[in-house]
Amino acid sequence: MVLIKFLKSKLSQFMTKTNRLVVLRHGESDFNIENKFCGWHDAPLSEFGIKEALTVAIPSLAQSQLEFDVVYSSVLSRSRETAELILCKLNCAYVPIKKDWRLCERHYGNLTGSKKRKVADLYGEEQVQAWRRGYDSVPPPIEESNRYYYTICSNPIFDEVPPGQFPLSESLHMCVDRVKPVWKEVKREVLKGTRVLMCVHGTVARALVQHIEGISNEATEKVNIPNCVPRVYEFDLNSGGLVGGGINLGDQDYIRRKTAQVAAIGD
């Protein structure tokens, strides 16, 4: 008996203790369904976006028996609403949601509110894809003549943005830099054993993929994140390192189809 206890003790020293993190893009918004650049405009979830949360995200999380101690979201309603739906349907509405403006979608500047196809017809598909996917390409800054300028700049949800840090447009690179300090905070929580769900936006999810997986700028440009598909990462709590790569939960044919739709400019 003593020998068995000794062997078990020795074995436990070599067993890897891990914790999982889930990154999830919010459900479709009203602007997504109209194929418009959204960015910092506070568009709510569409009816289909609510359905995505209920039929795509929640079943995948429930089937994988994933539980959470805290959820991180942006201050934008489409991110918060998706997080609230998930927690409610998983019977854990008591789990706190930490809202952070630094997790807001990338600011698309004066493209905000414009249909992607219309912008492509005006500037060319190559330029639009550079604005959408290029690492350092910055869209034109939002102007006062843009119908969403004042609703964005005067929105009280952005009151915590420090003076001088309120963007008028952002590249993917700028979004990656903005997300980095939040990711460092989240990683510390994960490595302490906190079970974290990050319910964020498409470009923020891409930024997190770069920080988590350590991929190049060029590879990050090619990352496409479908709505409401949970991406699970596992971390070694002893070394702090990533165990394997990210795993997308759900029907793989559906995920491939939706990923291709995200990559395209659309109609």
Number of C-alpha atoms within 10 A of each C-alpha: 6 7 8 9 10 11 11 11 11 11 10 11 9 8 8 12 13 18 19 22 24 23 25 27 28 31 32 25 24 19 21 16 13 13 18 19 21 23 24 26 22 21 17 20 25 17 13 14 23 21 15 20 25 18 12 20 24 21 17 19 20 13 10 11 9 16 17 17 14 17 21 22 29 24 22 24 18 26 30 22 20 28 26 19 17 20 20 14 14 17 10 14 14 10 15 14 20 13 18 18 19 21 29 26 23 26 27 26 24 21 23 25 20 16 19 23 17 14 17 17 10 11 11 12 16 10 16 21 16 16 20 22 20 19 20 15 18 19 21 15 16 19 14 11 9 15 13 18 19 12 13 16 17 10 12 11 17 18 12 11 14 8 7 6 8 13 16 18 21 22 22 26 18 18 23 26 13 19 20 17 12 16 18 13 10 21 18 12 15 21 20 13 17 17 19 22 25 28 30 30 27 21 27 27 26 23 27 23 21 19 18 17 14 11 11 10 16 11 11 23 20 13 18 19 26 25 24 29 29 27 22 18 20 19 22 16 17 11 11 16 14 17 14 10 14 18 13 19 19 19 11 10 9 12 18 11 11 16 17 12 14 15 16 11 16 11 10
